[in-house]
Every structure is written in structure tokens, then in C-alpha cells.
Amino acid sequence: MGISLSRQVLATTLVVGIAGAAMAAFALVGPPRLLEHSESPAFCAGCHVMGEQHEAWSHAGAHRRIRCVDCHLPNGNPVAHYVWKSIDGMKDVVAFYSGHVPDPITLSSHGAKVVQQNCVRCHEATVTTMDRTRQCWGCHRQLRHKLTGAMATR
């Protein structure tokens, strides 16, 4: 009985491993440019609950030339980027299909750290003499995807 159970565990582990490898291969080289498309602002806007954020981003001056993932996912380490892309994507899917989308949509504490790190990474020369403990969007309120084009007062 012990041998049968260990074979069953081995077989299950093997099947899960092969399925995981197949899913990873599909995501990386599956439908043409799937990975590239999933990093585009159009993909992020495909979920209708992100419409307001996408509309604000599209009017955001210089920032409308960058992708959502450039600010909202860790950059500099591809493994961390894709791990968090998977985690955040699954959270979004679960929230959307369970009907529990927050209103308003806000950053998590992890998301706030990531966005702050990306602001500093892109604008490093500008922020060298600034207090980096303050969140950039505390002063640059239009970056919150609300009232873009004018300084927000809320």
C-alpha cells in the first residue's frame, strides 16, 4: 500500500509539473505575441472596470507614452516582474468575476511601493535631492488617474 501511494504521489507530481511547464511554454511562445499584448495599455483597458483609469492615463501628458506595467509592476528583475504580473492578474480576475471590484480602485501597499520605486527609477536624476520617503503622487496628484490634466484637489 505504501508503494502504491508513493507511485500515486510521484505520478501526480509529474502530471502537475508537465502541466505547469506546458502552461509556461504556452504563455511564453503560445499565440503570437500574447505576452507582448498582455503588457499593453489596451489589454489593461480590456477590463471595463479599468475604463476610468485608462481614460485618465490616455490624457496624462508624457506618461501616456509608457505602459501600465512600466509603473505598476516591478521592473529591473524579469522574474519578479512576471511573478507579480501573474499574482496581480489573478487578483484582478478573481475580483472581477466574483463581483468584488473595489470602488474606487486603489493601490495595495505593495503596489504603492512598486509605483514609488518605478517613479524614482525613471526620474532618478530629478529626485536625487528630494525626500524619497514621500510618495511621488502626493504632489503629482494627476498621476493617480483622477482629474488628469489638472491638479487634483481631492
LUMTORVEX-602794 format. One line per 10 residues: for each residue x, y, z of N, C-alpha, C. Coordinates in steps of 0.1 Angstrom, whole numbers, plus 5000, padded with zeros to 4 digits. Atoms other than C-alpha are relative to their C-alpha. Example, Ala and Ser with C-alpha at 12.3 -4.5 7.8 and 13.67 -1.06 7.14 Angstrom:
BEGIN
5009,4988,5000,5123,4955,5078,5009,5012,5000 | 4991,4989,5000,5137,4989,5071,4992,5011,5008;
END
This chain:
BEGIN
5008,4988,5000,5000,5000,5000,5009,5012,5000 | 4991,4989,4999,5029,5024,5008,5006,5002,4986 | 4994,4998,5014,5044,5017,4973,4990,5006,4991 | 5011,4995,5009,5011,5024,4956,4998,5015,5002 | 5002,4986,4996,5007,5057,4975,5012,5009,4994 | 4988,4993,5005,5043,5068,4966,5000,5002,4985 | 5001,4999,5014,5037,5060,4930,4990,5010,4996 | 5011,4991,5003,5005,5079,4930,5005,5015,5002 | 4994,4986,4997,5023,5110,4946,5009,5004,4989 | 4990,4997,5011,5051,5107,4920,4992,5003,4987;
5007,4998,5013,5026,5104,4891,4992,5014,5001 | 5007,4987,4999,5006,5134,4904,5010,5012,4999 | 4990,4989,5000,5037,5155,4909,5005,5001,4985 | 4995,5000,5013,5049,5145,4874,4989,5007,4990 | 5010,4994,5008,5015,5155,4858,4999,5015,5003 | 5000,4986,4996,5014,5188,4877,5012,5007,4994 | 4988,4993,5006,5050,5196,4866,4999,5001,4985 | 5001,4999,5015,5043,5188,4830,4990,5010,4996 | 5010,4990,5003,5011,5208,4830,5005,5014,5003 | 4994,4986,4997,5029,5238,4846,5010,5004,4990;
4990,4997,5010,5057,5236,4821,4993,5003,4987 | 5007,4998,5013,5032,5234,4792,4993,5014,5001 | 5006,4987,4998,5013,5264,4806,5010,5012,4998 | 4990,4990,5001,5045,5284,4809,5005,5001,4986 | 4996,5000,5014,5056,5274,4774,4989,5007,4991 | 5011,4994,5007,5022,5284,4761,5000,5015,5002 | 5000,4986,4997,5023,5318,4779,5012,5007,4993 | 4989,4994,5005,5058,5325,4766,5001,5000,4984 | 4999,5002,5014,5055,5312,4730,4987,4996,4994 | 5013,5004,5004,5018,5305,4727,4995,5008,4988;
5006,4992,5011,4995,5326,4705,5010,5011,4997 | 4991,4989,5003,5016,5351,4686,4999,5012,5008 | 4998,4987,4993,5027,5380,4707,4990,5001,5012 | 5009,5000,4989,5003,5370,4736,5007,5008,5012 | 4993,4993,4989,5029,5381,4762,5001,5015,4998 | 4999,4985,5004,5036,5414,4744,4987,5007,5001 | 5013,4994,4999,4999,5421,4741,4995,5002,5014 | 5005,4999,4986,4992,5414,4778,5008,5011,5008 | 4994,4989,4993,5016,5442,4787,4996,5014,4994 | 5004,4988,5007,4999,5468,4765,4988,5007,5008;
5011,4993,4994,4976,5495,4779,4986,4996,4995 | 5013,5004,5005,4948,5483,4756,4996,4987,5007 | 5003,5012,4993,4950,5449,4773,4994,5003,5014 | 5004,4996,4986,4947,5465,4808,4986,5007,4999 | 5013,4994,5001,4917,5486,4795,4989,4991,4995 | 5009,5009,5004,4901,5455,4782,4990,4996,5011 | 5009,5003,4989,4885,5450,4816,4993,5013,5003 | 5007,4988,5000,4857,5475,4817,5001,5008,5013 | 4998,4993,4987,4863,5484,4854,5012,5009,5000 | 4988,4991,5000,4896,5500,4844,4998,5011,4990;
5002,4990,5010,4880,5523,4818,5003,5014,5005 | 4998,4987,4995,4882,5554,4840,5015,5002,5001 | 4986,4998,4998,4919,5548,4848,5007,5001,4986 | 4994,5000,5014,4927,5541,4811,4997,5013,4994 | 5003,4987,5006,4909,5572,4800,5009,5011,5006 | 4992,4990,4993,4928,5593,4826,5015,4999,4995 | 4987,5003,5005,4961,5577,4815,5002,5006,4986 | 4998,4996,5014,4955,5585,4779,5001,5015,4998 | 4999,4986,5000,4954,5622,4788,5011,5005,5009 | 4990,4997,4989,4984,5621,4811,5013,5005,4995;
4988,4993,5004,5010,5641,4791,5010,4989,4996 | 4988,5009,5003,5044,5624,4789,4998,4985,5004 | 5002,5013,4995,5032,5594,4809,4991,4991,4991 | 5008,5008,5009,5008,5583,4782,5008,4993,4990 | 4991,5007,5009,5038,5571,4762,5006,4988,5007 | 4995,5012,4993,5046,5544,4788,4988,4991,5003 | 5010,5010,4998,5027,5512,4795,4996,4999,5015 | 5005,5002,4986,5007,5504,4827,5011,4992,5008 | 4990,5009,4994,5033,5477,4835,5013,5007,5004 | 4988,4993,4997,5061,5502,4835,5000,5007,5013;
5002,4994,4987,5047,5518,4866,4995,4990,5011 | 5007,5008,4990,5026,5491,4882,5006,4986,5003 | 4993,5013,4997,5049,5461,4881,5015,5002,5003 | 4986,4999,4998,5084,5456,4894,5008,4999,4987 | 4992,5000,5011,5110,5464,4868,5014,4999,5004 | 4986,5002,4997,5147,5455,4867,5003,4986,5003 | 4998,5014,4998,5142,5419,4875,4988,4992,4993 | 5010,5006,5008,5123,5399,4849,4992,4989,5008 | 5007,5011,4993,5114,5370,4873,4990,5007,5010 | 5009,4992,4991,5099,5395,4899,4989,5006,4992;
5010,4993,5009,5081,5413,4870,4989,4990,4997 | 5010,5009,5005,5064,5382,4857,4993,4992,5012 | 5007,5006,4988,5057,5367,4892,4989,5009,5005 | 5010,4990,4995,5039,5399,4903,4990,5002,4989 | 5010,4998,5010,5022,5402,4869,4990,4989,5001 | 5009,5011,4998,5007,5367,4875,4992,5002,5012 | 5008,4998,4987,4997,5375,4911,4990,5011,4998 | 5009,4989,5002,4982,5409,4902,4989,4996,4990 | 5010,5003,5010,4965,5395,4871,4989,4990,5006 | 5009,5010,4994,4949,5366,4891,4991,5007,5010;
5009,4992,4991,4937,5390,4918,4990,5008,4993 | 5010,4992,5008,4921,5412,4891,4989,4991,4995 | 5010,5009,5006,4904,5382,4875,4990,4996,5011 | 5008,5005,4989,4891,5369,4909,4990,5012,5004 | 5008,4989,4996,4879,5404,4919,4989,5003,4990 | 5009,4997,5011,4862,5410,4885,4989,4989,5000 | 5010,5011,5002,4844,5376,4882,4993,4997,5013 | 5008,5002,4988,4834,5375,4919,4991,5011,5003 | 5008,4988,4997,4819,5409,4917,5004,5009,5011 | 4995,4993,4988,4841,5423,4944,5011,5010,4995;
4990,4990,5005,4859,5451,4924,4998,5012,5010 | 5001,4988,4991,4867,5479,4949,4996,5013,4992 | 5004,4987,5006,4852,5513,4942,5002,5011,5010 | 4991,4999,5012,4873,5533,4939,5012,4990,5001 | 4988,5009,5001,4902,5511,4927,5012,5008,5006 | 4989,4994,4994,4932,5518,4949,5012,4991,5000 | 4988,5008,4999,4968,5507,4952,5001,4992,5013 | 4997,5007,4988,4977,5480,4977,5013,5006,5005 | 4987,4995,4994,5007,5487,5000,5011,4996,4991 | 4989,5005,5008,5029,5465,4978,5000,5008,4987;
5001,4992,5012,5016,5483,4947,5005,5014,5001 | 4995,4986,4998,5024,5517,4962,5015,5000,5000 | 4985,5001,5000,5060,5506,4969,5005,4998,4986 | 4995,5003,5014,5064,5493,4933,4999,5013,4992 | 5001,4988,5008,5050,5525,4918,5010,5010,5004 | 4990,4991,4995,5072,5546,4940,5014,4997,4995 | 4987,5004,5005,5103,5526,4931,5001,5003,4985 | 4999,4997,5014,5095,5530,4894,5000,5015,4997 | 4998,4986,5002,5090,5567,4897,5014,5004,5002 | 4986,4997,4997,5124,5570,4913,5009,4995,4989;
4992,5006,5011,5139,5546,4887,5000,5009,4988 | 5001,4992,5012,5127,5567,4858,5004,5014,5001 | 4997,4986,4998,5132,5601,4873,5012,5002,5010 | 4989,5000,4990,5164,5593,4893,5008,5013,5000 | 4992,4987,5000,5183,5624,4881,4993,5011,5006 | 5008,4990,4994,5155,5646,4891,4998,5000,5015 | 5004,5002,4986,5148,5632,4925,5012,4998,5010 | 4988,5003,4992,5184,5629,4938,5000,5009,5012 | 4999,4991,4989,5180,5659,4961,4986,5001,5007 | 5014,5000,4994,5143,5652,4971,4999,4990,5011;
5004,5009,4989,5128,5635,5001,4994,4988,4993 | 5006,5012,5006,5123,5600,4987,4991,4992,5008 | 5010,5007,4992,5102,5589,5016,4986,5004,4997 | 5013,4995,5004,5073,5609,5003,4995,4993,4987 | 5005,5006,5012,5051,5593,4977,4998,5010,4989 | 5000,4990,5011,5055,5610,4943,4986,5006,4997 | 5014,4995,5004,5017,5612,4937,4994,5008,5011 | 5005,4991,4990,5013,5631,4969,5000,5014,4995 | 4999,4987,5006,5024,5662,4950,4995,4999,4986 | 5004,5002,5014,5018,5649,4915,4987,4993,4999;
5013,5007,4998,4982,5641,4921,4993,4995,4987 | 5006,5004,5012,4973,5639,4885,5004,4986,4996 | 4996,5014,5003,4992,5606,4884,4992,4989,5006 | 5009,5010,4994,4965,5589,4904,4989,4996,4991 | 5010,5004,5010,4945,5585,4872,4986,5007,5004 | 5013,4993,4997,4919,5610,4885,5003,5015,4996 | 4999,4986,5004,4913,5645,4871,5013,5003,4993 | 4987,4998,5007,4943,5642,4848,4998,5012,4991 | 4999,4988,5007,4953,5674,4831,4998,5012,5009 | 5001,4989,4990,4946,5695,4862,5004,4994,5013;
4996,5005,4986,4959,5692,4897,4987,4996,5007 | 5012,5005,4993,4935,5671,4917,5000,5007,5014 | 5001,4994,4987,4922,5687,4949,4994,4991,5010 | 5006,5010,4990,4907,5656,4965,5011,4991,5005;
END
